[in-house]
Amino acid sequence: MKVTPWILTVLLFLPVTAIALSKSEVRAIIEAAYPGARITEIEKETHKGNKIYEVDFKHDGENLEAIINLEGEIIKVQIDD
């Protein structure tokens, strides 16, 4: 299959947010930041108008909730009630 140069140019200028993280990538982000974490739920949601992943997990005996943006940054971690 031949890819024309204009297709490559378009792909280079797509915003990063156009390519979403997979749930396995989200899992890897949490496991890297919180070794030994046990993830109980990963949901894709909207937070303050932006698409995010909300991750519920247990770490060091605490129930936590993380918000991760589509660029893979952990925006917020808090105790989950």
C-alpha positions as CSV (number, residue, x, y, z in Angstrom):
1,M,0.0,0.0,0.0
2,K,1.4,3.4,-1.0
3,V,0.8,6.3,1.4
4,T,0.7,9.7,-0.2
5,P,2.7,12.5,1.3
6,W,-0.4,14.6,2.1
7,I,-1.8,11.8,4.3
8,L,1.4,11.8,6.3
9,T,1.3,15.6,6.6
10,V,-2.3,15.4,8.0
11,L,-1.4,12.8,10.5
12,L,1.5,14.9,11.8
13,F,-0.7,17.8,12.5
14,L,-3.5,16.0,14.2
15,P,-3.9,17.1,17.8
16,V,-2.5,14.6,20.3
17,T,-6.0,14.3,22.0
18,A,-7.3,12.8,18.7
19,I,-5.5,9.6,19.7
20,A,-7.0,8.2,22.9
21,L,-5.1,6.0,25.4
22,S,-6.2,2.4,25.6
23,K,-7.3,1.0,28.9
24,S,-4.1,-1.1,29.1
25,E,-2.0,2.1,28.7
26,V,-4.1,3.7,31.5
27,R,-3.4,0.6,33.6
28,A,0.3,0.9,33.0
29,I,0.4,4.6,34.0
30,I,-1.3,3.8,37.3
31,E,0.9,0.7,38.0
32,A,4.1,2.8,37.3
33,A,3.0,5.6,39.6
34,Y,1.6,3.3,42.3
35,P,3.5,0.0,42.3
36,G,1.4,-2.8,43.6
37,A,-1.9,-1.0,42.9
38,R,-4.9,-3.1,42.3
39,I,-7.2,-1.5,39.7
40,T,-10.9,-2.1,40.2
41,E,-12.4,0.1,37.5
42,I,-11.4,2.2,34.5
43,E,-14.0,4.4,32.9
44,K,-13.8,7.0,30.1
45,E,-15.7,10.1,31.1
46,T,-15.9,13.9,30.7
47,H,-14.4,16.2,33.4
48,K,-14.6,19.9,33.1
49,G,-15.4,19.6,29.4
50,N,-12.5,17.3,28.6
51,K,-12.4,13.6,27.9
52,I,-10.6,11.8,30.7
53,Y,-10.1,8.3,32.3
54,E,-11.3,7.9,35.8
55,V,-9.5,5.0,37.6
56,D,-10.5,3.4,40.8
57,F,-7.8,1.4,42.5
58,K,-6.5,0.2,45.9
59,H,-3.0,1.1,47.0
60,D,-1.4,0.7,50.5
61,G,-4.8,-0.1,52.0
62,E,-6.5,3.0,50.6
63,N,-9.3,3.2,48.0
64,L,-8.1,5.8,45.5
65,E,-9.5,7.5,42.4
66,A,-7.3,9.0,39.7
67,I,-8.1,11.3,36.8
68,I,-5.9,10.8,33.8
69,N,-6.1,13.0,30.6
70,L,-5.8,11.6,27.1
71,E,-2.2,12.7,27.0
72,G,-1.4,10.2,29.8
73,E,-0.9,12.7,32.6
74,I,-2.3,12.0,36.1
75,I,-4.3,15.1,36.8
76,K,-5.6,14.3,40.2
77,V,-5.6,11.5,42.8
78,Q,-7.9,11.5,45.8
79,I,-9.3,9.1,48.4
80,D,-12.4,7.4,46.9
81,D,-15.3,7.3,49.4
